[in-house]
Amino acid sequence: MAIMEGTAGPSQPPSSRRERAGWICYDWANQAFITTVVTVFLGPYLTAIADQAARCPVGEPDCTGRISIGFLEILPGQLFPYLISASAILTIVVLPLVGAIADRSPYKRELLAFFAYLGAGATMGMFFLVDDRWLLGAVLFLIANVAFGASIVVYNSYLPQLAGPDERDQLSSTGWAVAYIGGGILLAVNLAALLMRDQFGLSEADVVRYNIVSAGIWWAAFTTVPMVTLRNRPPLAGPPQRFLLTDGFVQLWHTLKGLRKYPLTLLFLVAYLIYSDGVSAVIALSATYGSAELRLSADHLVMTILVVQFVAFFGALAMGRIAARVGARKTVLGGLVGWSLIVSAAYFLPPGQLPPFLALGVAIGLVLGGTQALSRSLFSQLIPKGKEGEYFGIYEITDKATSWLAPLLFGLALGATESYRVAILSVIAFFVVGFVLLLLVPMRRAIIAAGNTPPRVL
């Protein structure tokens, strides 16, 4: 897809093809962390290390088989879901501050570099995640995941400075497509390393650890491209109005108060936040479920996630064509029905068999990309003109604010029942509630209420 030259606005210097290509390259760089670390390898690996630490020695009847975090004792399988929840809560605090700094700092490129290299460095630090060092892995993951979210906020804030309103869809969509491909390529290399581990004389655990580290190296190496090509630009929000670190929270409060004038936009936002939490949980916990409950090997898990990665690219295109015929909201509603069926099917998957799990991965890929892309498109129509930056800031921040709920419910269900199958079923609630709330949004009336013109097909 061609990248057009243009300006972001009258007060912004024009952007070049080189600068836009560099901006897109950060999508290529950071997706490795989500695909290789969060989605595939770290959950099962960290769970196995925690399980080793919790293993009861022979002759100790008082041993609970749990690990201790302060006064809290949890099952090893609860560690990763709880870490996802904890990092999401930390992100609520960090993102408004980062957003305020990004909007007002003349050194945005350096800010992006700081968070990107911090996250990549923490990921590479997982090289030392051996024996029973689950606590080290937990701390490094929290640092890496929060730094990832902060870097995305800075990265996204570049978009209105690089492209005008008519060009942003194309530039943003190109970044999404590049992200899927970049994450898939590294994952393919990781799969090859797993399959060839015997030739290198390495254990599966060692290869998994090296694969996690490879994501940090990939992230850091390709971040160099936007660092070379991007320029620092005049801040869109101007200089700080108060103390810089408090501006983010003040701006967030004013935007939330303004949302009361657009209750239908708010209803859509709540629906999206709920069902997107379910999507995030399925992606983050699928490898752990496949490893701990279905007893699939690491190379089988990687193979499945790799299929998801590439199918999602084509699934997004297919759902986009369906939306052009029947409307985006109906297509998303159909996608949520698909998500509910997928999670239900996961409950019945037989252990130790790859083909059913692989088929489920194909189904996830078909609905994954389209659900995310069409939801963003729908929300863009519900934003009052001139408030795109504020509302997409809310879109990003509040998404992180609720992304701990589904993993938390999964962890609680697992702790109460000690069954991964019951725990995975708990995620269905987020798709059902999201479906009902989205169904209640009168899209045409909501778009008109926001001062916009509805598309021909809704």
C-alpha positions as CSV (number, residue, x, y, z in Angstrom):
1,M,0.0,0.0,0.0
2,A,1.5,3.3,-1.0
3,I,2.4,5.9,1.7
4,M,1.4,9.3,0.6
5,E,3.2,12.5,1.4
6,G,1.2,15.2,3.2
7,T,0.9,17.5,6.1
8,A,-0.6,16.9,9.5
9,G,-2.0,20.4,9.8
10,P,-1.2,24.0,9.2
11,S,1.0,24.2,12.3
12,Q,3.0,21.0,11.6
13,P,5.9,20.5,9.3
14,P,5.1,18.3,6.3
15,S,5.9,14.6,6.7
16,S,8.0,12.6,4.2
17,R,7.5,9.1,2.9
18,R,10.7,8.2,4.8
19,E,9.4,9.5,8.1
20,R,6.0,7.7,7.7
21,A,7.7,4.5,6.8
22,G,9.9,4.9,9.9
23,W,6.8,5.4,12.0
24,I,5.2,2.3,10.6
25,C,8.3,0.3,11.4
26,Y,7.7,0.7,15.2
27,D,4.6,-1.5,14.7
28,W,6.9,-4.1,13.1
29,A,9.2,-3.7,16.1
30,N,6.9,-3.9,19.1
31,Q,4.5,-6.6,17.8
32,A,7.2,-9.2,18.6
33,F,6.7,-8.6,22.3
34,I,3.0,-9.2,22.1
35,T,3.2,-12.2,19.8
36,T,6.3,-14.0,21.1
37,V,6.3,-13.0,24.8
38,V,2.7,-12.3,25.9
39,T,0.8,-14.6,23.6
40,V,3.0,-17.6,23.3
41,F,6.0,-18.2,25.5
42,L,6.0,-16.4,28.8
43,G,2.7,-17.6,30.2
44,P,3.5,-21.4,30.0
45,Y,7.2,-20.8,30.8
46,L,6.6,-18.7,33.9
47,T,3.9,-21.1,35.1
48,A,6.3,-24.0,34.8
49,I,8.9,-22.1,36.8
50,A,6.4,-21.2,39.5
51,D,5.2,-24.8,39.5
52,Q,8.7,-26.0,40.1
53,A,9.1,-23.5,43.0
54,A,5.8,-24.7,44.5
55,R,6.5,-28.4,44.2
56,C,6.1,-30.2,47.5
57,P,9.1,-32.2,48.7
58,V,8.4,-35.8,49.7
59,G,7.5,-36.0,53.4
60,E,6.2,-32.5,53.9
61,P,2.4,-32.9,54.5
62,D,1.9,-29.2,55.3
63,C,3.1,-28.1,51.8
64,T,0.2,-26.4,49.9
65,G,1.7,-26.5,46.4
66,R,1.3,-22.7,46.1
67,I,3.6,-19.8,45.8
68,S,3.5,-16.8,48.1
69,I,3.4,-13.1,47.0
70,G,3.5,-11.2,50.3
71,F,0.5,-12.5,52.3
72,L,-1.2,-13.9,49.2
73,E,-0.8,-17.6,48.4
74,I,-1.8,-18.6,44.8
75,L,-1.6,-21.6,42.5
76,P,1.2,-21.4,39.9
77,G,-1.4,-21.2,37.2
78,Q,-2.8,-18.1,38.7
79,L,0.5,-16.1,38.5
80,F,0.4,-15.1,34.8
81,P,-3.3,-14.0,34.7
82,Y,-2.7,-12.0,37.9
83,L,0.4,-10.4,36.4
84,I,-1.6,-9.3,33.4
85,S,-4.2,-7.7,35.7
86,A,-1.5,-6.0,37.8
87,S,0.3,-4.6,34.8
88,A,-3.1,-3.2,33.5
89,I,-3.7,-1.5,36.8
90,L,-0.2,0.1,36.8
91,T,-0.9,1.2,33.2
92,I,-3.9,3.2,34.4
93,V,-1.5,5.3,36.5
94,V,1.2,5.6,33.9
95,L,-0.6,6.3,30.6
96,P,-2.2,9.6,31.5
97,L,1.1,10.9,32.7
98,V,2.9,9.7,29.5
99,G,0.1,11.1,27.4
100,A,0.4,14.5,29.0
101,I,4.2,14.6,28.5
102,A,3.9,13.3,24.9
103,D,1.3,16.1,24.1
104,R,3.5,18.8,25.5
105,S,7.1,17.7,25.1
106,P,9.3,18.8,22.2
107,Y,11.4,15.7,22.7
108,K,8.8,13.1,21.7
109,R,11.3,10.9,19.8
110,E,13.5,10.6,22.9
111,L,10.4,9.7,25.0
112,L,9.5,6.9,22.5
113,A,13.1,5.7,22.6
114,F,13.1,5.6,26.5
115,F,10.0,3.4,26.8
116,A,10.8,1.2,23.9
117,Y,14.3,0.4,25.0
118,L,13.2,0.0,28.6
119,G,10.6,-2.6,27.6
120,A,13.1,-4.3,25.2
121,G,15.7,-4.3,27.9
122,A,13.4,-5.9,30.5
123,T,12.5,-8.5,27.9
124,M,16.1,-9.4,27.2
125,G,16.6,-9.6,31.0
126,M,14.4,-12.7,31.0
127,F,17.6,-14.5,29.8
128,F,18.2,-14.9,33.6
129,L,14.7,-16.5,34.2
130,V,15.9,-20.0,35.2
131,D,15.4,-22.5,38.0
132,D,12.7,-21.1,40.4
133,R,13.1,-17.4,39.7
134,W,9.5,-16.7,39.0
135,L,9.6,-13.5,41.0
136,L,12.3,-12.1,38.7
137,G,10.1,-13.0,35.7
138,A,7.1,-11.3,37.3
139,V,9.0,-8.0,37.9
140,L,10.6,-8.0,34.4
141,F,7.2,-8.7,32.8
142,L,5.5,-5.8,34.7
143,I,8.3,-3.4,33.6
144,A,8.2,-4.6,30.0
145,N,4.4,-4.6,29.7
146,V,3.9,-1.1,31.2
147,A,6.8,0.3,29.1
148,F,5.1,-1.3,26.0
149,G,1.8,0.5,26.7
150,A,3.6,3.8,27.4
151,S,5.5,3.5,24.1
152,I,2.3,2.9,22.2
153,V,0.8,6.1,23.7
154,V,3.7,8.1,22.5
155,Y,3.8,6.3,19.1
156,N,0.0,6.9,18.5
157,S,0.4,10.6,19.4
158,Y,2.6,11.0,16.3
159,L,-0.2,10.0,14.0
160,P,-2.0,13.4,13.8
161,Q,1.3,15.1,13.3
162,L,2.3,12.9,10.4
163,A,-1.0,12.7,8.4
164,G,-4.1,14.8,7.7
165,P,-7.6,13.5,8.5
166,D,-8.1,11.9,5.1
167,E,-4.8,10.1,5.3
168,R,-4.8,8.6,8.8
169,D,-6.9,5.6,8.0
170,Q,-4.5,4.4,5.4
171,L,-1.4,5.1,7.5
172,S,-2.9,3.4,10.6
173,S,-4.1,0.4,8.6
174,T,-0.7,-0.1,7.1
175,G,0.8,-0.1,10.5
176,W,-1.7,-2.8,11.7
177,A,-0.9,-5.0,8.7
178,V,2.9,-4.6,9.1
179,A,2.5,-5.5,12.8
180,Y,0.8,-8.9,12.0
181,I,3.5,-9.8,9.4
182,G,6.4,-8.7,11.6
183,G,5.2,-10.6,14.6
184,G,4.5,-13.6,12.5
185,I,8.0,-13.7,10.9
186,L,9.8,-13.7,14.3
187,L,7.4,-16.3,15.6
188,A,8.2,-18.5,12.5
189,V,11.9,-18.2,13.3
190,N,11.1,-19.2,16.9
191,L,9.1,-22.2,15.8
192,A,12.0,-23.3,13.6
193,A,14.4,-23.0,16.6
194,L,12.0,-25.2,18.7
195,L,11.8,-27.8,16.0
196,M,15.6,-27.9,15.5
197,R,16.5,-27.8,19.2
198,D,17.9,-31.3,19.2
199,Q,20.4,-30.4,16.5
200,F,21.6,-27.6,18.7
201,G,21.8,-29.8,21.8
202,L,19.3,-27.5,23.7
203,S,16.4,-28.4,25.9
204,E,12.9,-27.1,25.1
205,A,13.1,-24.8,28.2
206,D,16.3,-23.2,26.9
207,V,15.0,-22.6,23.5
208,V,11.8,-21.0,24.9
209,R,13.9,-18.7,27.1
210,Y,16.1,-17.7,24.1
211,N,12.9,-17.1,22.0
212,I,11.6,-14.7,24.7
213,V,15.0,-12.9,24.6
214,S,14.8,-12.7,20.8
215,A,11.7,-10.6,21.1
216,G,13.5,-8.0,23.1
217,I,16.4,-8.0,20.6
218,W,14.0,-7.6,17.7
219,W,12.1,-4.8,19.5
220,A,15.2,-2.9,20.3
221,A,16.9,-3.4,16.9
222,F,13.9,-2.3,14.8
223,T,13.1,0.6,17.1
224,T,16.3,2.1,15.7
225,V,14.6,2.8,12.4
226,P,12.0,5.2,13.8
227,M,14.7,6.8,16.0
228,V,16.6,7.6,12.8
229,T,13.7,8.7,10.6
230,L,11.2,10.5,13.0
231,R,11.6,14.1,13.9
232,N,10.7,16.0,17.0
233,R,7.8,18.3,16.2
234,P,6.0,21.3,17.9
235,P,3.7,19.9,20.7
236,L,0.1,19.9,19.6
237,A,-1.1,20.7,23.1
238,G,1.4,23.5,23.6
239,P,3.5,23.9,26.8
240,P,2.4,22.6,30.1
241,Q,-0.5,24.6,31.7
242,R,0.3,23.4,35.2
243,F,2.8,20.9,36.5
244,L,3.5,18.5,33.6
245,L,2.9,15.3,35.6
246,T,-0.6,16.4,36.7
247,D,-1.8,17.6,33.2
248,G,-2.6,14.1,32.1
249,F,-5.0,13.5,35.0
250,V,-6.6,16.9,34.6
251,Q,-7.2,16.4,30.9
252,L,-8.6,12.9,31.5
253,W,-11.0,14.3,34.1
254,H,-12.3,17.0,31.7
255,T,-12.7,14.6,28.9
256,L,-14.7,12.1,31.0
257,K,-17.0,14.9,32.2
258,G,-17.5,15.9,28.6
259,L,-18.6,12.4,27.7
260,R,-21.8,13.0,29.6
261,K,-23.0,15.1,26.7
262,Y,-22.7,12.1,24.4
263,P,-24.3,9.2,26.3
264,L,-24.6,7.0,23.2
265,T,-20.9,7.4,22.5
266,L,-20.3,6.4,26.1
267,L,-22.5,3.3,25.8
268,F,-20.6,2.1,22.7
269,L,-17.3,2.8,24.6
270,V,-18.4,0.7,27.5
271,A,-19.6,-2.1,25.2
272,Y,-16.2,-2.1,23.4
273,L,-14.2,-2.1,26.7
274,I,-16.0,-5.2,27.9
275,Y,-15.8,-7.3,24.8
276,S,-12.3,-6.2,24.0
277,D,-11.3,-7.3,27.5
278,G,-12.5,-10.8,26.5
279,V,-10.6,-10.7,23.3
280,S,-7.4,-9.7,25.1
281,A,-7.8,-12.5,27.7
282,V,-8.3,-15.2,25.1
283,I,-5.1,-14.1,23.2
284,A,-3.0,-13.7,26.4
285,L,-4.2,-17.0,28.1
286,S,-4.6,-19.3,25.1
287,A,-1.0,-20.6,25.3
288,T,-1.2,-21.2,29.0
289,Y,-4.5,-23.1,28.5
290,G,-3.0,-25.2,25.7
291,S,0.1,-26.0,27.8
292,A,-1.4,-26.6,31.3
293,E,-4.8,-28.1,30.4
294,L,-4.4,-29.6,26.9
295,R,-0.7,-30.7,27.5
296,L,0.4,-29.5,24.1
297,S,4.1,-29.0,23.5
298,A,5.7,-25.5,23.0
299,D,6.3,-26.1,19.3
300,H,2.6,-27.0,18.8
301,L,1.6,-23.8,20.6
302,V,3.9,-21.7,18.5
303,M,2.6,-23.3,15.3
304,T,-1.0,-22.5,16.3
305,I,-0.3,-18.9,17.3
306,L,1.7,-18.5,14.0
307,V,-1.4,-19.6,12.1
308,V,-3.5,-17.1,14.1
309,Q,-1.1,-14.3,13.3
310,F,-1.3,-14.7,9.5
311,V,-5.0,-15.7,9.4
312,A,-5.8,-12.5,11.3
313,F,-4.4,-10.4,8.5
314,F,-6.8,-12.0,6.0
315,G,-9.6,-12.2,8.5
316,A,-9.5,-8.4,8.9
317,L,-9.7,-8.0,5.1
318,A,-12.6,-10.4,4.9
319,M,-14.6,-8.8,7.7
320,G,-14.0,-5.4,6.2
321,R,-15.6,-6.6,3.0
322,I,-18.5,-8.1,4.9
323,A,-19.0,-4.8,6.8
324,A,-19.1,-2.9,3.4
325,R,-22.2,-5.1,2.6
326,V,-24.1,-5.5,5.9
327,G,-22.6,-2.8,8.1
328,A,-19.7,-2.7,10.6
329,R,-21.9,-3.0,13.7
330,K,-23.7,-6.2,12.4
331,T,-20.3,-7.6,11.5
332,V,-18.9,-7.0,14.9
333,L,-22.0,-8.5,16.5
334,G,-21.5,-11.6,14.4
335,G,-17.8,-11.6,15.4
336,L,-18.8,-11.6,19.1
337,V,-21.1,-14.6,18.5
338,G,-18.1,-16.2,16.9
339,W,-15.9,-15.5,20.0
340,S,-18.5,-17.0,22.3
341,L,-18.6,-20.2,20.2
342,I,-14.8,-20.3,20.1
343,V,-14.5,-20.2,23.9
344,S,-17.3,-22.7,24.3
345,A,-15.5,-25.1,21.9
346,A,-12.2,-24.6,23.9
347,Y,-13.9,-26.2,26.9
348,F,-14.4,-29.5,24.9
349,L,-11.0,-29.7,23.3
350,P,-9.4,-33.1,23.9
351,P,-5.9,-33.1,25.6
352,G,-2.8,-33.9,23.7
353,Q,-4.3,-33.4,20.2
354,L,-3.0,-30.6,17.9
355,P,-5.6,-30.6,15.0
356,P,-8.6,-29.4,17.1
357,F,-6.5,-26.7,18.8
358,L,-5.1,-25.7,15.4
359,A,-8.7,-25.5,14.0
360,L,-9.7,-23.3,16.9
361,G,-6.6,-21.0,16.1
362,V,-7.9,-20.6,12.6
363,A,-11.3,-19.6,13.9
364,I,-9.7,-17.0,16.3
365,G,-7.7,-15.6,13.4
366,L,-10.8,-15.1,11.3
367,V,-12.5,-12.9,13.9
368,L,-9.5,-11.3,15.6
369,G,-8.3,-8.6,13.2
370,G,-11.8,-7.6,12.0
371,T,-13.2,-7.2,15.5
372,Q,-10.4,-4.8,16.5
373,A,-10.3,-2.8,13.2
374,L,-14.1,-2.4,12.8
375,S,-14.5,-1.4,16.5
376,R,-12.0,1.4,16.0
377,S,-13.8,2.5,12.8
378,L,-17.2,2.5,14.5
379,F,-15.9,4.5,17.4
380,S,-14.3,7.1,15.1
381,Q,-17.8,7.9,13.8
382,L,-19.1,8.6,17.3
383,I,-16.5,11.2,18.1
384,P,-17.5,14.9,18.0
385,K,-15.5,16.8,15.4
386,G,-12.4,18.4,16.7
387,K,-12.1,16.1,19.7
388,E,-10.5,13.1,17.9
389,G,-7.3,13.2,20.0
390,E,-9.1,13.5,23.4
391,Y,-11.5,10.7,22.6
392,F,-9.0,8.3,21.2
393,G,-6.9,9.0,24.3
394,I,-9.9,7.8,26.3
395,Y,-10.3,4.9,24.0
396,E,-6.7,3.8,24.7
397,I,-6.5,4.6,28.4
398,T,-9.8,3.1,29.5
399,D,-9.2,0.0,27.4
400,K,-6.1,-0.6,29.5
401,A,-8.1,0.3,32.6
402,T,-10.5,-2.7,32.2
403,S,-8.1,-5.2,30.6
404,W,-7.4,-6.7,34.0
405,L,-11.0,-7.9,34.6
406,A,-11.1,-11.0,32.4
407,P,-7.7,-12.3,33.4
408,L,-8.7,-11.7,37.1
409,L,-12.0,-13.6,36.6
410,F,-10.1,-16.4,34.9
411,G,-7.6,-16.5,37.8
412,L,-10.4,-16.5,40.5
413,A,-12.3,-19.2,38.7
414,L,-9.1,-21.3,38.4
415,G,-8.4,-20.8,42.1
416,A,-11.9,-21.7,43.1
417,T,-12.3,-24.8,40.9
418,E,-8.7,-25.7,40.1
419,S,-10.0,-26.3,36.5
420,Y,-8.7,-24.5,33.5
421,R,-11.8,-25.5,31.5
422,V,-14.1,-23.8,33.9
423,A,-11.8,-20.8,34.1
424,I,-11.8,-20.4,30.3
425,L,-15.6,-20.5,30.2
426,S,-15.7,-17.5,32.5
427,V,-14.5,-15.3,29.6
428,I,-17.7,-15.9,27.7
429,A,-19.5,-13.4,30.0
430,F,-17.5,-10.6,28.5
431,F,-18.6,-11.4,24.9
432,V,-22.2,-11.8,26.0
433,V,-22.4,-8.6,27.9
434,G,-20.5,-6.7,25.2
435,F,-22.9,-8.1,22.6
436,V,-26.0,-6.9,24.5
437,L,-24.6,-3.4,25.1
438,L,-23.5,-3.0,21.5
439,L,-26.9,-4.2,20.3
440,L,-28.5,-1.4,22.5
441,V,-26.5,1.4,20.7
442,P,-28.6,3.0,17.9
443,M,-25.7,3.7,15.7
444,R,-27.4,6.1,13.2
445,R,-28.8,8.3,16.1
446,A,-25.5,8.1,17.9
447,I,-23.5,9.3,14.9
448,I,-25.9,12.2,14.3
449,A,-25.8,13.1,18.0
450,A,-22.0,13.4,17.7
451,G,-22.5,15.9,14.8
452,N,-21.3,13.4,12.1
453,T,-22.9,12.1,8.9
454,P,-23.8,8.4,9.1
455,P,-22.4,6.1,6.3
456,R,-24.8,4.5,3.9
457,V,-24.5,1.0,5.4
458,L,-24.5,0.6,9.2
